[in-house]
Amino acid sequence: MKGIGIHRYGDERELTVVDMPDRDVGANEVRISLRASGVNPIDWKLREGYLKDALSFTPPLTLGWDGAGVVVETGEYVNKWQPGDEVYFRPELTEYGTYAEEIIVEEALLQHIPAELSFAEAASLPLVGLTSIEALMNIAQAQKGDSVLILGGSGGVGTVAIQIAKAIGATVTATSSDKNRAFTSARGADHVIAYDQDEVIEGEFDVLFDAVGGEPYKKAISHVKNGGVAVSIAGGVSQDEETIKIEQQKLIQVNEMFMQPDQEKMKQLNDFVTAHQVSPVLSHTYPMSVEGARDAHQDSATNRTKGKIVLVRDENTPVQ
């Protein structure tokens, strides 16, 4: 069984074909033939070594944090799933990710792919969807009528976060480039701030959801209401004195997060999708090959994508 991963940290040239162990399926596990894998910024950041202190793996490491495919084998105690079922999922954190021909996943982490979605569309959703649900619904506990500011509204996380915030009943303001203004509005944002047109954030918000980090977070934090909530997935929570002072003076609940696999949140995401409240947004698809993964990582690292990047493969196409 083959995957795409790294033997050491470095640029995209370190991506290569790696051998994955062909172990037996556990009693509560399912073997899946992968048809698509989401590509997330964490993939290239992990490849570069930026996260080696927080996420330590023994090489070789096969990348990929969300996937979609077809069940080919089930464990002894698995009753819900049968060979041929089409599923999507966020797997456990191991050395064996979804840039691969096959993967073994705990049955509880799977959901049926809604009939209207392709494998690529389904694979684009788990990590960004679970992240948005955790940030907005669990940490921030956003409610109907709340005002939500989303930094990075046109990216993979932002496009889904906007839709979930709107499904909750929030009023959403999102940042994007001027070029992506109409695209971001079409995802459901009530107001769009074009950061490259010298447009500034106005007013105050109950919730700040940061998918960008750095200076945009520093500029946005003063616009969170007293006692409001700020959640960052981009390392945006600053340690500079001015930002900390604002956070403390306004009693802002500041949170950084990384989304773990979660059975209940995966079900919530699937419910949003089947209710047509969340739709996938694909930026580009690339073949699930070393060359395709390298191109996808370069694309992702520009931070200029609209929606999600996905690797795709046909049933009988080997990873190479």
C-alpha positions, 0 to 999 in steps of 0.5 A: 500500500502506497501513500505520499509523504515525507522522510524528513522536513523540507520544501515540497521536493521532500514529498515522495511515495512512501510505503504504508503497513498493510495491517489487519483491520481491527474489530471496530475498524473499517478499511477504505479505498481512498478516492480523494483527500483534502489538502490543508495549510497544516499539511505544508506547515507540517512538511516544512517542520513548523509544527514539529514541536506540537505534533511529533511523528516517526517518519515516514509520515503520510500526510492528509487530515480528511478523506473520502472513499469506498469501504472495502473491508470491515472489522468483526464488530462493525455492523453499520458499514458494508463494503461498497459504502461511500464515506467521508471522515476526519481520521485519527492523528497517526503517521498514516494520513489520507494522501494514500491508496487506502486507510484504516479508520475507526467506524465511529468517525465515518459518515455516509457521503450525501448523494449530491456530493462527489468524492472530492467535494466530500473530502473537502469538508471534514477538517474545515467543517469540524474546525468551524463547528468547534470554534463557533458552536462549542468554544464561542457558543455563537447564538442567533442574532450574534455578530461574527467577524471571520478573518479569511472569509474566502479560504477553505475554513472561512467559506465553511465558517461563514455558512455555519455562522449563517445557519446558526443565525448570526450576522457575518462580516468577513475579510477577503481581497477585493477580487474575492469580495463577490465570492465571499458574499456568495458564501453568505457573508452579510458584509465583506471587508476588502483588506487590500482596499484600505477598508477598515473594520468598523463596529464591535462583534460578539465573536472573532474567528481568526483563520489568518493570524498575524497583523489582521488579528491584532487589528481585529481584536479591538473590535471584539465586544467587552466579554466577547470571544476570540478563537484563532486557528492560525497562531494569531493570538498575539503576545505583544503587550498592546494586544494583550492589554486590549484582551485583558481590558475588554475581558475577551475570552481568547482561544487557540485551537486545533481540531481533533477527530470527533464523532458527534461533530462529524454528525453535526457537519453531515446534518448541515450538509444534508440540510443544504446549509453547508455546501463544499467550495472547491478551489482546485483539484490535483491528481493524488500523485507526488507531482500533484501533491507538490503542486497542491502544496505550492497552491495552498501556501500562497494563501490566495485560494478560494475554498478548498484544494483536494487530491483525487484518484481513480479506483485503480490508479496507484499512488506514484 
